[in-house]
Each structure stands twice: as C-alpha cells, then as structure tokens.
Amino acid sequence: MTQTDYYAILGVSREATPDQIGSAYRKLARKYHPDVSREPDAEQQFKRLGEAYEVLRDPDNRKLYDEYGSMWKAVADGRAAPRPEPGPGDSAPQPEWDPRDGHGFGFDAESFGHAGAMFEELFGGRGFGFSSRMSGGSGRKAAFRGGDVEATLELPVSEAFQGGEREFSLAQPEKGKTRRLKVRIPPCVRPGQRIRLAGLGQQGLGSSAAGDLYLRVRLRSDDKFRVDGSDLHVSLPLAPWEAALGTTATVPTLEGRARVKVPPGSSTGRQIRLRQRGYPMADGSHGDLYAEVRIEIPRTLTPDERALMKKLAEVSSFSPRADN
C-alpha cells in the first residue's frame, strides 16, 4: 500500500506544532475550497487536506501515524498487528484491511468538499477549518462526531455593542432548503470572537453527534460610526462660521452623545480625539473616538446672509489657494 505523507500534504515538518498544523490547514483549505478555487483538482486537494488534518490534529492519531504510517488506522482498530512502518529496503507488511472501510480511514471523505457550501449564504461567509473527533474501541469501526464549521458574522458596530437577538438564513443545499435561525449576540461582542451554535455543523457518521457552527464576528461600519480596529470615527458637520470662530458641538458615541470643543480655525478633515470613547477591548479598556470636521455650506442664502458673505469676501485677505 502506498504511504500517504500527511505532513507533505499540509506542507509542514514532522516536528510541526498543533498551531502550525492548524494554520497550514486553514491557509490551504481556503485556497482549495471548491466554492472559491479555480484549480482543476481543487475538490480532490481539499479532501486530501481534510484527511491529513483530521489525522495530525489529534495527538493520539498523530502518534499512531508517526509510528505505523499508513497502517495506523488498522492498528487502532485491531485489524493489524502493531508493526512499525517499514524502512528503506524493507518489504511492506500488509494489514488485514476491512473492505467496508474503503481507503482505511473511518469517515466519508466526500463530506469535505461541501462543508463550506452549507454556509455560503451566511452573511457572505464560507465555512472553513472544520474538525472531527474519533471514538470507539479496538476492533470496531471508528465513529466520528460531525465536523465543526466556521463562518463569518458581520455586524454593524452599534448592533455589536448593544447585543440582542438576530435572525439569519442558513442554506442547506444537501437538504434542498434554507433554514431560518436566531442567534443571541452578547453585548460588546469583539472582533474575532466566536459565537457557538451547537449541533449546526456537519452531520456525524452513524449515531455520532453533529458538529457545531461557530460564527466569527467581524465589525463593519454603519451609518454613524466608521470602524478602525477598536477606534471609531464619526463625522462632525460645522457651519463655516463655527469652524472659523470655534464652537462647542455634540457628537454621537456608543453610549449616547458627548460634547466636544472645536478650536477656532478648524478646517475640513481636522480630527478631534475623545479618549476611551471607542469600542471596548478584551482587557477592559476602550479605543478612541475621532470626530472629523466637515464644513457644510448652506444650499441657499437669505439676502442678509448673502450681503454678509460679500462683505467678508471684500475685507478678507485669506486665500485657500495661495500655495497652488
């Protein structure tokens, strides 16, 4: 039997740490996912990646694989004597494979090609990086819990801060239907944080439990706030005379409105910083809030306003294009 080098498939060394194995898998799974890849053999590559990851992510499975190579599964199930993988020049021992196992690995590899497609319509997210766990005693076919699936959940920054319940559609192509689900968003949910929906991942084999769906949160700008990491930006519209003379104005924050002092001579684009009024972070601190000046001109002028503008133009020596 030809030895499959799972380390080579993932492009990692045999000394790779679990984090390195996971990182390599996620990178390659995104590249070869059949829903996004244009590679002609993307589906087959994706299945091979999934098989390699399922073996190497589990410490017990990895230990057996390192010692017995392609025979590891037969040894684990008691279908072959525990003999190490042959070295160069040795004849390869042939385990007594159970023909019901197909390629000798106790899960349906076809499922790997469709994990991401199940969640294609979930806020534009796709499911990558799923995993399975093996159970079962010696001499029995291994049972596998369904794979966990991860998708992206984009939330407007105001909604993420407030939290609450949200409905979304979960596409299930294999069942030919779309399922409506509700998810409870915890207040102040942070970018990168995951929300777990139990039992909504891949179906398990046989009587095994289904995996879970994890929604990884991503913040997006809304009609009030522009997101920049944990910092927030808001627009501060000013009349020309307010910008020239200075004023006190109010700006929106996540917790209500706040007063800011606008220095005289403020031009469009000037940013006024409000410390610790941005989005909350994991350590309990907050980002900053930046109010950006935007000078607004009246669309129409009253006769008195027009007369004052003309007078200003006559007496002022200011030229905004002096350096042009």
Stockholm file with secondary structure:
# STOCKHOLM 1.0

chainA/1-324         MTQTDYYAILGVSREATPDQIGSAYRKLARKYHPDVSREPDAEQQFKRLGEAYEVLRDPDNRKLYDEYGSMWKAVADGRAAPRPEPGPGDSAPQPEWDPRDGHGFGFDAESFGHAGAMFEELFGGRGFGFSSRMSGGSGRKAAFRGGDVEATLELPVSEAFQGGEREFSLAQPEKGKTRRLKVRIPPCVRPGQRIRLAGLGQQGLGSSAAGDLYLRVRLRSDDKFRVDGSDLHVSLPLAPWEAALGTTATVPTLEGRARVKVPPGSSTGRQIRLRQRGYPMADGSHGDLYAEVRIEIPRTLTPDERALMKKLAEVSSFSPRADN
#=GR chainA/1-324 SS CCCCCHHHHHTCCTTCCHHHHHHHHHHHHHHHCTTTCCCTTHHHHHHHHHHHHHHHTSHHHHHHHHHHGGGHHHHHHTSSCCCCCCCTTSCCCCCCCCGGGTTTSSSCGGGGGGTTGGGTTBTTBCCBCCCCCEECCTTSCCEECCCCEEEEEEEEHHHHHHCEEEEEEEEEGGGTEEEEEEEEECTTCCTTCEEEETTCSCCCSTTCCCCCEEEEEEEECCSSCEEETTEEEEEEEECHHHHHHCEEEEEEETTEEEEEEECTTCCTTCEEEETTCSCBCTTSCBCCEEEEEEECCCSSCCHHHHHHHHHHHHHCCCCTTTTC
#=GC SS_cons         CCCCCHHHHHTCCTTCCHHHHHHHHHHHHHHHCTTTCCCTTHHHHHHHHHHHHHHHTSHHHHHHHHHHGGGHHHHHHTSSCCCCCCCTTSCCCCCCCCGGGTTTSSSCGGGGGGTTGGGTTBTTBCCBCCCCCEECCTTSCCEECCCCEEEEEEEEHHHHHHCEEEEEEEEEGGGTEEEEEEEEECTTCCTTCEEEETTCSCCCSTTCCCCCEEEEEEEECCSSCEEETTEEEEEEEECHHHHHHCEEEEEEETTEEEEEEECTTCCTTCEEEETTCSCBCTTSCBCCEEEEEEECCCSSCCHHHHHHHHHHHHHCCCCTTTTC
//
